[in-house]
Amino acid sequence: QEFMAKARHGAKKAEVSGFVGWICSTFAFTSFLFWAYVPDDTLLDLGFTYCPSKYWALAVPCFLVVTFAYIVTFYISLNLKNTPSLDEFCTIEDEWSKPAPGGEVLSFQSEHAIPDAGDLSIVKVTEILYSDAPEHQKQQ
């Protein structure tokens, strides 16, 4: 009964704001399409005395697409610039490195639960990648 007494009735502020935003954006998009596709003479007959040039119906979406492409390209370029090269020591180990629990790699056939996340040493990685025998054969 306490739960029912504390239950809130009606819509939350975020729900109302979201619905109003959805209605406004739908109205704005519909108005844009109406203005873009209806001829100017028809708009004048309907009582719209001032409308921007139809040039902007094509220019604004093109501008937005190019701006979005530029932002994505800039973001990717910035991330690539800030990524250290593969031969730097910080790509192997840094101040946030956490050793793997027990320092060992569990076998894929292990019945243990999933171990805590941790970083393997470069020696262990090299041993696993470049040894002659597969890992599961070594442990048998």
N, C-alpha and C positions, 0 to 999 in steps of 0.2 A: 504494500500500500504506500510505503514511503517513496518508492520509485515512481509510482503513478502521480503522487503529489508533487514531486520535483520535476516531472516531465514538462517540457516547454511546449506550449501550443502555438501554432502559427509558424510562419516561415522565418528563417534566420536572416539577418541583414545581408550576409554574403549571398544567400540564395536569391534574395530580391535584387541585389545589385547585379548579379550574374544574369538574371532574366531581363532586367532593364537594358543591360549592355547588349544582350543578344537581340532584343527587339530593335534597339537603336542601330546596331550594325546591319541588321537585315534591312531596315528602312533606308539606311544610307546606301547600301549596295544596290537595292532596287531602284532608288532614285538615280544613282549613277548610270545604271543600265538604261533606264528610261530616257535620261538626257542624252546618252551616247547614241542610241539607236533611233530615236524619234526625230524626224526632220525638223529643222528650225521653223518652217512655216506652220507646222502642226503645233509646235510649242507656243508660238505667238498666238494662234487661234485659241489655245487653251488658257491663255492669260499670263503666260510666263514672258515678261517683258525683257528680262536680261538673263542671258545664259552665256557662260564662257564659250570660247571657241572650241569647236569639235577637235581641234588639234590636241587639246589637253586630254581628251578621252583616250588617245593613244600614247601621248608623251608621258603622262604620269605613271601608268603601269610599266612602261619600258624603263623609266627612270628608277622605279622601285625594284625591278628585277635586276638591273645592272648594279644598283647599290647593294642589294643582297648578295650578288655574286662577288662583288668587291670585298664585302665584309667577310664572307666565308674564305676567300683567297687570302686576305690579310691575316685572319685568325690562324689558318693552317700554316702560313709562312712564319708567323711569329712563334708558333709552337715548334716548328722545325729549327728556327734560329736558336731558340733557347734550349734545345735538346743537346746534351753533351755528346761528343763523338764516341764511337764504340771503343776507341783505344784509351779513353780516359779512365783513371782508376775509380772515379765516383760511380761509374756505371756498374762496377763489380761490387763495391762495398762503400757505404757512407755512414753517417752518424745515426741513421734510422734503421740500419740493418739489424735484423733480429735472427740469431742463429736458429736453425731448425731444432725442434725438440729432440734431444738425444744426439743431434748431429748426424743422424742416419736417415737414409731414404727407406721408407717401408716398402716391402714387396707388394706388388699388385695383387698377389694371392693371399695377402695377410687378412686375418680375421679381426684385426683390431679396428676400433672406431676410427673415424677420420681424425688425423692428428691436427694439432694447432698449426696455423700457418707460420712459416719461417723461411729464411733465406738459406740456400745451400752454399757451401763454400765453393770457390772456383775449382779447387782441387777435386772435390766430389763430382761436380758437373763434368769436368774433363774426363774423370775416370768412367763415368756412366756413358758418356757420348762416344769416347774413342777406345774403349776396351774391346778386345776380340770377342769375349763371350757375353751374351745377353745377361742382364741383371738377374733374371729369375733362374738362370743356370748356375750363377755364382753362389747363390745362397743354398743350393741343394747339396 
